[in-house]
Amino acid sequence: MGKGRTTLEVGADGVAIITIINPPVNSLAFDVLYSLRDNYEEALRRNDVKAIVVTGENGKFSGGFDISGFGAIQEGKNVEQSKPGYISVDILTDTVEAARKPSVAAIDGLALGGGLELAMVCHARISTPTAQLGLPELQLGLIPGFGGTQRLPRLVGISKGLEMILTSKPVKGTEAHDLGLVDAVVSPQELISTARQWALDILERRRPWVASLYKTDKLDSLGEAREIFKFARAQTRKRAPNLKHPLVCIDVIEEGIVSGGRAGLLKEYHDFQGLVHSDTCKSLVHIFFAQRSTTKVPGVTDLGLAPRKVRKVAVLGGGLMGSGIATALILGNYPVILKEVNEKFLQAGIGRVKANLQSRVKKGKMSQEKFDKTFSLLKGVLDYESFKDVDMVIEAVIENISLKQDIFSDLEKYCPPHCILASNTSTIDLNLIGKKTKSQDRIIGAHFFSPAHVMPLLEIVRTNQTSPQAIVDLLDVGKKIRKTPVVVGNCTGFAVNRMFFPYTQVGVLLIERGADPYQIDKAITKFGMPMGPFRLTDLVGFGVGIATATQFVENFPERTYKSMLIHLMQEDKRTGESSRKGFYLYDDRRKASPDPELRKYIEKSRSISGVTIDPKLAKLSEKDIVEMVFFPVVNEACRVFAEGIVVKAADLDISSVMGMGFPPYRGGIMFWADLLGSKYIYSRLEEWSKSYGEFFKPCAFLAERAAKGAPLSAPVEQAKSRL
Ligand SMILES: C[C@H](O)CC(=O)SCCNC(=O)CCNC(=O)[C@H](O)C(C)(C)COP(=O)(O)OP(=O)(O)OC[C@H]1O[C@@H](n2cnc3c(N)ncnc32)[C@H](O)[C@@H]1OP(=O)(O)O
């Protein structure tokens, strides 16, 4: 705290350079903003200053408002509250933009959120070609709060401005130039000198002196603008039906277009204040930091170990997972050797990797040149000959213990002694996999989610013997291939599959007792999940579903729900989406529709389970459905946390969001649960366990936290010490 500031340096040419200094991203904390104000006032006062250039230290303009400062605002601690719109109106608009000395922003690296808003207040912007410029505030459940809703549409037009804000996607300096957001693009070496000269040129009227808030040339007529807003609202409602803040944002932009930029600024300030206190904002800010904290593992990443360089990776198995992993690795610029057992399988694997890359080319996400370069990083092999210089192996063969044991013992022979030996297993104990080797310290799980080149999560599974160095190395590789790695302990299902096994099981329990499967899926997707439990089971396929469920039934017999429903359907050659029949019927375009036939399977499995219809379950409210489906998930998440499978509750939040599609704007499973309260969740589970059995029984950890009224996400030690 208190490390952020700006500096002022006045050159012989009369240009004052104000530099933002607040590592690592020069975020605009309150101390930085007040320092900026003081420097500005000084520059405006001093006779030797004719013009001003604003820039950021270390090649980064600014990553925006200091996100860690939102906590203080939420608690009502900031000074800004005393004067509405103080920063946006008093400092940025009435001091910087209205100054009688011109300002130019010199942008390198990034100008995001408040950073870009500060740049837009300046009278011109010079950028490097690769700088990232954008307003990503909506990703935090907010709207731009320093005038971005007003100035961006005035600089780039309403449609483009809306698009940039609603998608939160930044543009590069070159595109920003084409859009009119920046005035010139130059190399980093020329940035400051060009900005200096530009500022003097503005002063001497050789360049236009533009106050963006009053710019109108890019604005559409009022009638056209209203149409654009109408369309944007309809799109937004469809894309994000549970979110209010994108609609608030459109209202704020519209206010400025209808009533003028200053009125827009005031509405922006007012609405921003409301949103910053919303659960959505709290949840998304939590996710922002939780995602960045997964790589901070006590006892591992605090030992001062540097990741070793991984020059070459071998992937064993070219099936769906192996080829996806190989794709992710070559996309991250790692040379990969893909090993298969015969030429046919090898060619199929290489073909899959190629298809994965080609689909990027087709979607315009990758150039042909980049495709050629990336694909050339892949080499197929049939033996271990070329394994002598690999630094990491990721095994992704079928789930067969003895096969994997043999493979790992071969790997120990053929790979160099420092090589990390990773397995992508999702079910087999890593200690068993490494049983025939003496390399337990370098055996580690690298659990990717399918499709591995798309899904963002990577579970890094450590055993009691995995060395911290191996974990640090895999964390680094994970980051380089753009995954969010979560370090987890070795147990059935690890974090994601373990906490989510009740998700599908509870669905079956409920429909056997009379609940409607389609109503359940509807309520769950309305809550924000990409799919309800039944649609998901269809997608995964009944074969995989039964195999996974068997693991959990064997390991946790007391709390798994045993039903014959899926088996009965499978016997009738219904295997889910791939057979076009599961809980739903599927047409040629994978569109799912309810199947009246389902009833007969449910009736049969009901009688095998020996349960009866409970009329209460036939008319569950949406709220009840959500709670009955997710509280057992919370219960299992509590067990995972209490057992130390993850080091902090936030890791479960990230695992649930990135591994299962839990809505990020609800903050992840544990954060969401804490908003509802441990007592409430406990009491509901307790009540259901009396009516519907052990499946719902709250675990000891949950009972303990509920008894104390303590949050579920409080650190485990801390909770224990309170006992
Ligand atoms: C009023 C205004 O309109 C409101 C706002 O401005 S809201 C803020 C808008 N800005 C943003 O949303 C940008 C958020 N940041 C990012 O997207 C990315 O961090 C980035 C693109 C700037 C950099 O990405 P990358 O290089 O991958 O580094 P990343 O690991 O994300 O961040 C580096 C560190 O900076 C921190 N950080 C990044 N942006 C920050 C911010 N705006 N405030 C506080 N900390 C920030 C991260 O927490 C991380 O800290 P750590 O090392 O202790 O974990």
The ligand as an SDF file (V2000), in Angstrom:
LIG
                    3D

 54 56  0  0  0  0  0  0  0  0999 V2000
  -13.0430    3.3040  -12.8530 C   0  0  0  0  0  0  0  0  0  0  0  0
  -12.4770    2.3660  -13.8550 C   0  0  0  0  0  0  0  0  0  0  0  0
  -13.2670    2.3940  -15.0230 O   0  0  0  0  0  0  0  0  0  0  0  0
  -12.4780    0.9840  -13.2770 C   0  0  0  0  0  0  0  0  0  0  0  0
  -11.3340    0.1670  -13.7620 C   0  0  0  0  0  0  0  0  0  0  0  0
  -10.3750    0.6100  -14.3310 O   0  0  0  0  0  0  0  0  0  0  0  0
  -11.4380   -1.4610  -13.3760 S   0  0  0  0  0  0  0  0  0  0  0  0
   -9.9220   -2.1540  -13.9000 C   0  0  0  0  0  0  0  0  0  0  0  0
   -9.8860   -2.3600  -15.3720 C   0  0  0  0  0  0  0  0  0  0  0  0
   -8.6970   -3.0670  -15.7170 N   0  0  0  0  0  0  0  0  0  0  0  0
   -8.7240   -4.3880  -15.8690 C   0  0  0  0  0  0  0  0  0  0  0  0
   -9.7410   -5.0360  -15.7620 O   0  0  0  0  0  0  0  0  0  0  0  0
   -7.4070   -5.0280  -16.2140 C   0  0  0  0  0  0  0  0  0  0  0  0
   -7.1930   -6.2150  -15.3280 C   0  0  0  0  0  0  0  0  0  0  0  0
   -5.9110   -6.8260  -15.5530 N   0  0  0  0  0  0  0  0  0  0  0  0
   -5.6820   -7.6520  -16.5780 C   0  0  0  0  0  0  0  0  0  0  0  0
   -6.5130   -7.8990  -17.4350 O   0  0  0  0  0  0  0  0  0  0  0  0
   -4.3390   -8.3150  -16.6220 C   0  0  0  0  0  0  0  0  0  0  0  0
   -3.8480   -8.3830  -15.3130 O   0  0  0  0  0  0  0  0  0  0  0  0
   -3.3060   -7.5610  -17.4860 C   0  0  0  0  0  0  0  0  0  0  0  0
   -3.7230   -7.6770  -18.9580 C   0  0  0  0  0  0  0  0  0  0  0  0
   -3.2240   -6.1120  -17.0770 C   0  0  0  0  0  0  0  0  0  0  0  0
   -1.9080   -8.1880  -17.2880 C   0  0  0  0  0  0  0  0  0  0  0  0
   -1.9770   -9.5660  -17.5290 O   0  0  0  0  0  0  0  0  0  0  0  0
   -0.7220  -10.5230  -17.2130 P   0  0  0  0  0  0  0  0  0  0  0  0
    0.4930   -9.9350  -17.7930 O   0  0  0  0  0  0  0  0  0  0  0  0
   -1.1450  -11.8930  -17.6260 O   0  0  0  0  0  0  0  0  0  0  0  0
   -0.5030  -10.4730  -15.6480 O   0  0  0  0  0  0  0  0  0  0  0  0
   -1.5180  -10.8280  -14.4700 P   0  0  0  0  0  0  0  0  0  0  0  0
   -0.9930  -12.0260  -13.7660 O   0  0  0  0  0  0  0  0  0  0  0  0
   -2.9180  -10.8320  -14.9050 O   0  0  0  0  0  0  0  0  0  0  0  0
   -1.3330   -9.5510  -13.5380 O   0  0  0  0  0  0  0  0  0  0  0  0
   -0.0750   -9.2580  -12.9270 C   0  0  0  0  0  0  0  0  0  0  0  0
   -0.3440   -8.7600  -11.5380 C   0  0  0  0  0  0  0  0  0  0  0  0
   -0.9840   -7.4850  -11.6230 O   0  0  0  0  0  0  0  0  0  0  0  0
   -2.1840   -7.4790  -10.8680 C   0  0  0  0  0  0  0  0  0  0  0  0
   -3.1330   -6.6090  -11.5680 N   0  0  0  0  0  0  0  0  0  0  0  0
   -3.3960   -6.5690  -12.8860 C   0  0  0  0  0  0  0  0  0  0  0  0
   -4.2920   -5.6090  -13.1470 N   0  0  0  0  0  0  0  0  0  0  0  0
   -4.5800   -5.0250  -11.9840 C   0  0  0  0  0  0  0  0  0  0  0  0
   -5.4300   -3.9600  -11.6100 C   0  0  0  0  0  0  0  0  0  0  0  0
   -6.1440   -3.2690  -12.5090 N   0  0  0  0  0  0  0  0  0  0  0  0
   -5.5040   -3.6470  -10.3140 N   0  0  0  0  0  0  0  0  0  0  0  0
   -4.7740   -4.3090   -9.3940 C   0  0  0  0  0  0  0  0  0  0  0  0
   -3.9450   -5.3130   -9.6880 N   0  0  0  0  0  0  0  0  0  0  0  0
   -3.8510   -5.6610  -10.9790 C   0  0  0  0  0  0  0  0  0  0  0  0
   -2.6280   -8.9190  -10.8380 C   0  0  0  0  0  0  0  0  0  0  0  0
   -3.4780   -9.1710   -9.7450 O   0  0  0  0  0  0  0  0  0  0  0  0
   -1.3040   -9.6400  -10.7280 C   0  0  0  0  0  0  0  0  0  0  0  0
   -0.9030   -9.5720   -9.3810 O   0  0  0  0  0  0  0  0  0  0  0  0
   -0.0490  -10.7790   -8.7200 P   0  0  0  0  0  0  0  0  0  0  0  0
    1.2200  -10.8770   -9.5210 O   0  0  0  0  0  0  0  0  0  0  0  0
    0.1390  -10.3560   -7.3190 O   0  0  0  0  0  0  0  0  0  0  0  0
   -0.9040  -12.0120   -8.8720 O   0  0  0  0  0  0  0  0  0  0  0  0
  1  2  1  0
  2  3  1  0
  2  4  1  0
  4  5  1  0
  5  6  2  0
  5  7  1  0
  7  8  1  0
  8  9  1  0
  9 10  1  0
 10 11  1  0
 11 12  2  0
 11 13  1  0
 13 14  1  0
 14 15  1  0
 15 16  1  0
 16 17  2  0
 16 18  1  0
 18 19  1  0
 18 20  1  0
 20 21  1  0
 20 22  1  0
 20 23  1  0
 23 24  1  0
 24 25  1  0
 25 26  2  0
 25 27  1  0
 25 28  1  0
 28 29  1  0
 29 30  2  0
 29 31  1  0
 29 32  1  0
 32 33  1  0
 33 34  1  0
 34 35  1  0
 34 49  1  0
 35 36  1  0
 36 37  1  0
 36 47  1  0
 37 38  1  0
 37 46  1  0
 38 39  2  0
 39 40  1  0
 40 41  1  0
 40 46  2  0
 41 42  1  0
 41 43  2  0
 43 44  1  0
 44 45  2  0
 45 46  1  0
 47 48  1  0
 47 49  1  0
 49 50  1  0
 50 51  1  0
 51 52  2  0
 51 53  1  0
 51 54  1  0
M  END
$$$$
